[in-house]
Each structure stands twice: as C-alpha cells, then as structure tokens.
Amino acid sequence: MLDEKDKKRGLTIWEKIAVVIIVILIIIIILLIFNQNIKEYYEILKNWYEGNNL
C-alpha cells in the first residue's frame, strides 16, 4: 500500500533543475532556428518606432 506522503510527492530539486534546463535548451534551439526572422522583425519594429518619434 502507498502512504499518503508518497501519493502527494512533488518534483525533487534535481527534477526541477532538469525541467528548467530542458526549457532553456528549447528556447535556445527556437532562437537559433528563427534567428534571421527575429532580426528582421526587430529591424521593422525599430524602424517603425523611430519613424513615429520624429
């Protein structure tokens, strides 16, 4: 039989660290894949912002 303590077990510190590392790696991969698109959108946004502040 399982104790009630075992049923409500959360993530350990190592599991939390692993999840954070995986999320960071996914974000880095997405940024590397869409790097050129992000640069283009940033330039468009910057030019638009500078054009409105004449």
PDB file as gemmi writes it, atoms N, CA and C in Angstrom:
CRYST1    1.000    1.000    1.000  90.00  90.00  90.00 P 1                      
ATOM      1  N   MET A   1       0.846  -1.185   0.000  1.00  0.00           N  
ATOM      2  CA  MET A   1       0.000   0.000   0.000  1.00  0.00           C  
ATOM      3  C   MET A   1       0.888   1.244   0.000  1.00  0.00           C  
ATOM      4  N   LEU A   2       0.396   2.277  -0.641  1.00  0.00           N  
ATOM      5  CA  LEU A   2       1.137   3.539  -0.687  1.00  0.00           C  
ATOM      6  C   LEU A   2       0.730   4.424   0.469  1.00  0.00           C  
ATOM      7  N   ASP A   3       1.706   5.074   1.044  1.00  0.00           N  
ATOM      8  CA  ASP A   3       1.395   6.048   2.078  1.00  0.00           C  
ATOM      9  C   ASP A   3       0.837   7.299   1.424  1.00  0.00           C  
ATOM     10  N   GLU A   4       0.145   8.116   2.209  1.00  0.00           N  
ATOM     11  CA  GLU A   4      -0.384   9.376   1.687  1.00  0.00           C  
ATOM     12  C   GLU A   4       0.761  10.314   1.320  1.00  0.00           C  
ATOM     13  N   LYS A   5       1.879  10.180   2.021  1.00  0.00           N  
ATOM     14  CA  LYS A   5       3.050  11.002   1.732  1.00  0.00           C  
ATOM     15  C   LYS A   5       3.583  10.707   0.333  1.00  0.00           C  
ATOM     16  N   ASP A   6       3.569   9.455  -0.070  1.00  0.00           N  
ATOM     17  CA  ASP A   6       4.060   9.066  -1.385  1.00  0.00           C  
ATOM     18  C   ASP A   6       3.125   9.542  -2.503  1.00  0.00           C  
ATOM     19  N   LYS A   7       1.852   9.598  -2.250  1.00  0.00           N  
ATOM     20  CA  LYS A   7       0.881   9.998  -3.270  1.00  0.00           C  
ATOM     21  C   LYS A   7       1.037  11.470  -3.650  1.00  0.00           C  
ATOM     22  N   LYS A   8       1.355  12.329  -2.706  1.00  0.00           N  
ATOM     23  CA  LYS A   8       1.413  13.771  -2.945  1.00  0.00           C  
ATOM     24  C   LYS A   8       2.833  14.269  -3.173  1.00  0.00           C  
ATOM     25  N   ARG A   9       3.715  13.387  -3.574  1.00  0.00           N  
ATOM     26  CA  ARG A   9       5.109  13.761  -3.780  1.00  0.00           C  
ATOM     27  C   ARG A   9       5.227  14.710  -4.957  1.00  0.00           C  
ATOM     28  N   GLY A  10       5.931  15.837  -4.749  1.00  0.00           N  
ATOM     29  CA  GLY A  10       6.173  16.781  -5.826  1.00  0.00           C  
ATOM     30  C   GLY A  10       7.490  16.475  -6.497  1.00  0.00           C  
ATOM     31  N   LEU A  11       7.934  17.407  -7.322  1.00  0.00           N  
ATOM     32  CA  LEU A  11       9.203  17.230  -8.009  1.00  0.00           C  
ATOM     33  C   LEU A  11      10.362  17.478  -7.049  1.00  0.00           C  
ATOM     34  N   THR A  12      11.408  16.691  -7.195  1.00  0.00           N  
ATOM     35  CA  THR A  12      12.598  16.918  -6.393  1.00  0.00           C  
ATOM     36  C   THR A  12      13.364  18.089  -6.978  1.00  0.00           C  
ATOM     37  N   ILE A  13      14.365  18.566  -6.285  1.00  0.00           N  
ATOM     38  CA  ILE A  13      15.158  19.694  -6.752  1.00  0.00           C  
ATOM     39  C   ILE A  13      15.866  19.342  -8.057  1.00  0.00           C  
ATOM     40  N   TRP A  14      16.324  18.098  -8.186  1.00  0.00           N  
ATOM     41  CA  TRP A  14      17.017  17.693  -9.413  1.00  0.00           C  
ATOM     42  C   TRP A  14      16.063  17.632 -10.595  1.00  0.00           C  
ATOM     43  N   GLU A  15      14.839  17.206 -10.353  1.00  0.00           N  
ATOM     44  CA  GLU A  15      13.840  17.188 -11.421  1.00  0.00           C  
ATOM     45  C   GLU A  15      13.484  18.598 -11.857  1.00  0.00           C  
ATOM     46  N   LYS A  16      13.383  19.522 -10.901  1.00  0.00           N  
ATOM     47  CA  LYS A  16      13.099  20.920 -11.236  1.00  0.00           C  
ATOM     48  C   LYS A  16      14.236  21.515 -12.054  1.00  0.00           C  
ATOM     49  N   ILE A  17      15.477  21.224 -11.670  1.00  0.00           N  
ATOM     50  CA  ILE A  17      16.635  21.725 -12.420  1.00  0.00           C  
ATOM     51  C   ILE A  17      16.621  21.157 -13.836  1.00  0.00           C  
ATOM     52  N   ALA A  18      16.299  19.876 -13.973  1.00  0.00           N  
ATOM     53  CA  ALA A  18      16.253  19.239 -15.292  1.00  0.00           C  
ATOM     54  C   ALA A  18      15.186  19.894 -16.176  1.00  0.00           C  
ATOM     55  N   VAL A  19      14.034  20.184 -15.620  1.00  0.00           N  
ATOM     56  CA  VAL A  19      12.958  20.830 -16.378  1.00  0.00           C  
ATOM     57  C   VAL A  19      13.393  22.216 -16.837  1.00  0.00           C  
ATOM     58  N   VAL A  20      14.036  22.970 -15.956  1.00  0.00           N  
ATOM     59  CA  VAL A  20      14.499  24.316 -16.310  1.00  0.00           C  
ATOM     60  C   VAL A  20      15.539  24.241 -17.429  1.00  0.00           C  
ATOM     61  N   ILE A  21      16.465  23.314 -17.336  1.00  0.00           N  
ATOM     62  CA  ILE A  21      17.498  23.162 -18.368  1.00  0.00           C  
ATOM     63  C   ILE A  21      16.864  22.785 -19.707  1.00  0.00           C  
ATOM     64  N   ILE A  22      15.902  21.888 -19.697  1.00  0.00           N  
ATOM     65  CA  ILE A  22      15.229  21.486 -20.932  1.00  0.00           C  
ATOM     66  C   ILE A  22      14.503  22.669 -21.559  1.00  0.00           C  
ATOM     67  N   VAL A  23      13.816  23.463 -20.746  1.00  0.00           N  
ATOM     68  CA  VAL A  23      13.100  24.635 -21.265  1.00  0.00           C  
ATOM     69  C   VAL A  23      14.081  25.635 -21.864  1.00  0.00           C  
ATOM     70  N   ILE A  24      15.205  25.878 -21.191  1.00  0.00           N  
ATOM     71  CA  ILE A  24      16.213  26.803 -21.707  1.00  0.00           C  
ATOM     72  C   ILE A  24      16.775  26.300 -23.027  1.00  0.00           C  
ATOM     73  N   LEU A  25      17.060  25.012 -23.126  1.00  0.00           N  
ATOM     74  CA  LEU A  25      17.574  24.449 -24.377  1.00  0.00           C  
ATOM     75  C   LEU A  25      16.564  24.578 -25.508  1.00  0.00           C  
ATOM     76  N   ILE A  26      15.299  24.357 -25.227  1.00  0.00           N  
ATOM     77  CA  ILE A  26      14.262  24.502 -26.253  1.00  0.00           C  
ATOM     78  C   ILE A  26      14.199  25.943 -26.740  1.00  0.00           C  
ATOM     79  N   ILE A  27      14.271  26.898 -25.816  1.00  0.00           N  
ATOM     80  CA  ILE A  27      14.253  28.314 -26.201  1.00  0.00           C  
ATOM     81  C   ILE A  27      15.457  28.653 -27.062  1.00  0.00           C  
ATOM     82  N   ILE A  28      16.638  28.151 -26.688  1.00  0.00           N  
ATOM     83  CA  ILE A  28      17.850  28.410 -27.480  1.00  0.00           C  
ATOM     84  C   ILE A  28      17.714  27.822 -28.878  1.00  0.00           C  
ATOM     85  N   ILE A  29      17.189  26.614 -28.986  1.00  0.00           N  
ATOM     86  CA  ILE A  29      17.012  25.978 -30.297  1.00  0.00           C  
ATOM     87  C   ILE A  29      16.043  26.785 -31.155  1.00  0.00           C  
ATOM     88  N   ILE A  30      14.943  27.241 -30.570  1.00  0.00           N  
ATOM     89  CA  ILE A  30      13.977  28.045 -31.314  1.00  0.00           C  
ATOM     90  C   ILE A  30      14.614  29.347 -31.779  1.00  0.00           C  
ATOM     91  N   LEU A  31      15.392  29.984 -30.907  1.00  0.00           N  
ATOM     92  CA  LEU A  31      16.056  31.234 -31.295  1.00  0.00           C  
ATOM     93  C   LEU A  31      17.059  30.998 -32.413  1.00  0.00           C  
ATOM     94  N   LEU A  32      17.771  29.889 -32.380  1.00  0.00           N  
ATOM     95  CA  LEU A  32      18.730  29.596 -33.447  1.00  0.00           C  
ATOM     96  C   LEU A  32      18.029  29.316 -34.775  1.00  0.00           C  
ATOM     97  N   ILE A  33      16.901  28.643 -34.715  1.00  0.00           N  
ATOM     98  CA  ILE A  33      16.173  28.325 -35.941  1.00  0.00           C  
ATOM     99  C   ILE A  33      15.573  29.584 -36.563  1.00  0.00           C  
ATOM    100  N   PHE A  34      14.986  30.442 -35.731  1.00  0.00           N  
ATOM    101  CA  PHE A  34      14.284  31.621 -36.236  1.00  0.00           C  
ATOM    102  C   PHE A  34      15.108  32.895 -36.079  1.00  0.00           C  
ATOM    103  N   ASN A  35      16.432  32.779 -35.995  1.00  0.00           N  
ATOM    104  CA  ASN A  35      17.300  33.921 -35.759  1.00  0.00           C  
ATOM    105  C   ASN A  35      17.125  35.000 -36.821  1.00  0.00           C  
ATOM    106  N   GLN A  36      17.138  34.637 -38.086  1.00  0.00           N  
ATOM    107  CA  GLN A  36      17.030  35.622 -39.160  1.00  0.00           C  
ATOM    108  C   GLN A  36      15.663  36.310 -39.133  1.00  0.00           C  
ATOM    109  N   ASN A  37      14.607  35.557 -38.899  1.00  0.00           N  
ATOM    110  CA  ASN A  37      13.272  36.156 -38.835  1.00  0.00           C  
ATOM    111  C   ASN A  37      13.168  37.133 -37.670  1.00  0.00           C  
ATOM    112  N   ILE A  38      13.739  36.775 -36.541  1.00  0.00           N  
ATOM    113  CA  ILE A  38      13.685  37.646 -35.369  1.00  0.00           C  
ATOM    114  C   ILE A  38      14.431  38.941 -35.646  1.00  0.00           C  
ATOM    115  N   LYS A  39      15.589  38.858 -36.308  1.00  0.00           N  
ATOM    116  CA  LYS A  39      16.343  40.069 -36.656  1.00  0.00           C  
ATOM    117  C   LYS A  39      15.535  40.969 -37.581  1.00  0.00           C  
ATOM    118  N   GLU A  40      14.872  40.376 -38.570  1.00  0.00           N  
ATOM    119  CA  GLU A  40      14.068  41.161 -39.497  1.00  0.00           C  
ATOM    120  C   GLU A  40      12.910  41.845 -38.779  1.00  0.00           C  
ATOM    121  N   TYR A  41      12.210  41.129 -37.923  1.00  0.00           N  
ATOM    122  CA  TYR A  41      11.100  41.726 -37.184  1.00  0.00           C  
ATOM    123  C   TYR A  41      11.592  42.834 -36.256  1.00  0.00           C  
ATOM    124  N   TYR A  42      12.757  42.632 -35.644  1.00  0.00           N  
ATOM    125  CA  TYR A  42      13.317  43.658 -34.771  1.00  0.00           C  
ATOM    126  C   TYR A  42      13.639  44.923 -35.561  1.00  0.00           C  
ATOM    127  N   GLU A  43      14.233  44.772 -36.741  1.00  0.00           N  
ATOM    128  CA  GLU A  43      14.556  45.939 -37.569  1.00  0.00           C  
ATOM    129  C   GLU A  43      13.285  46.663 -38.015  1.00  0.00           C  
ATOM    130  N   ILE A  44      12.263  45.909 -38.399  1.00  0.00           N  
ATOM    131  CA  ILE A  44      10.992  46.524 -38.799  1.00  0.00           C  
ATOM    132  C   ILE A  44      10.397  47.295 -37.634  1.00  0.00           C  
ATOM    133  N   LEU A  45      10.384  46.686 -36.450  1.00  0.00           N  
ATOM    134  CA  LEU A  45       9.831  47.342 -35.267  1.00  0.00           C  
ATOM    135  C   LEU A  45      10.638  48.585 -34.903  1.00  0.00           C  
ATOM    136  N   LYS A  46      11.974  48.475 -34.978  1.00  0.00           N  
ATOM    137  CA  LYS A  46      12.832  49.613 -34.646  1.00  0.00           C  
ATOM    138  C   LYS A  46      12.608  50.758 -35.635  1.00  0.00           C  
ATOM    139  N   ASN A  47      12.537  50.460 -36.927  1.00  0.00           N  
ATOM    140  CA  ASN A  47      12.307  51.489 -37.927  1.00  0.00           C  
ATOM    141  C   ASN A  47      10.949  52.145 -37.756  1.00  0.00           C  
ATOM    142  N   TRP A  48       9.938  51.352 -37.435  1.00  0.00           N  
ATOM    143  CA  TRP A  48       8.609  51.894 -37.204  1.00  0.00           C  
ATOM    144  C   TRP A  48       8.586  52.813 -35.985  1.00  0.00           C  
ATOM    145  N   TYR A  49       9.262  52.379 -34.918  1.00  0.00           N  
ATOM    146  CA  TYR A  49       9.305  53.179 -33.690  1.00  0.00           C  
ATOM    147  C   TYR A  49      10.042  54.485 -33.927  1.00  0.00           C  
ATOM    148  N   GLU A  50      11.166  54.427 -34.619  1.00  0.00           N  
ATOM    149  CA  GLU A  50      11.944  55.627 -34.902  1.00  0.00           C  
ATOM    150  C   GLU A  50      11.180  56.551 -35.846  1.00  0.00           C  
ATOM    151  N   GLY A  51      10.385  56.005 -36.733  1.00  0.00           N  
ATOM    152  CA  GLY A  51       9.584  56.818 -37.655  1.00  0.00           C  
ATOM    153  C   GLY A  51       8.475  57.554 -36.952  1.00  0.00           C  
ATOM    154  N   ASN A  52       7.946  57.014 -35.857  1.00  0.00           N  
ATOM    155  CA  ASN A  52       6.861  57.665 -35.116  1.00  0.00           C  
ATOM    156  C   ASN A  52       7.376  58.728 -34.150  1.00  0.00           C  
ATOM    157  N   ASN A  53       8.645  58.750 -33.873  1.00  0.00           N  
ATOM    158  CA  ASN A  53       9.211  59.699 -32.905  1.00  0.00           C  
ATOM    159  C   ASN A  53       9.995  60.815 -33.590  1.00  0.00           C  
ATOM    160  N   LEU A  54       9.449  61.363 -34.660  1.00  0.00           N  
ATOM    161  CA  LEU A  54      10.143  62.434 -35.371  1.00  0.00           C  
ATOM    162  C   LEU A  54      10.051  63.747 -34.650  1.00  0.00           C  
TER     163      LEU A  54                                                      
END                                                                             
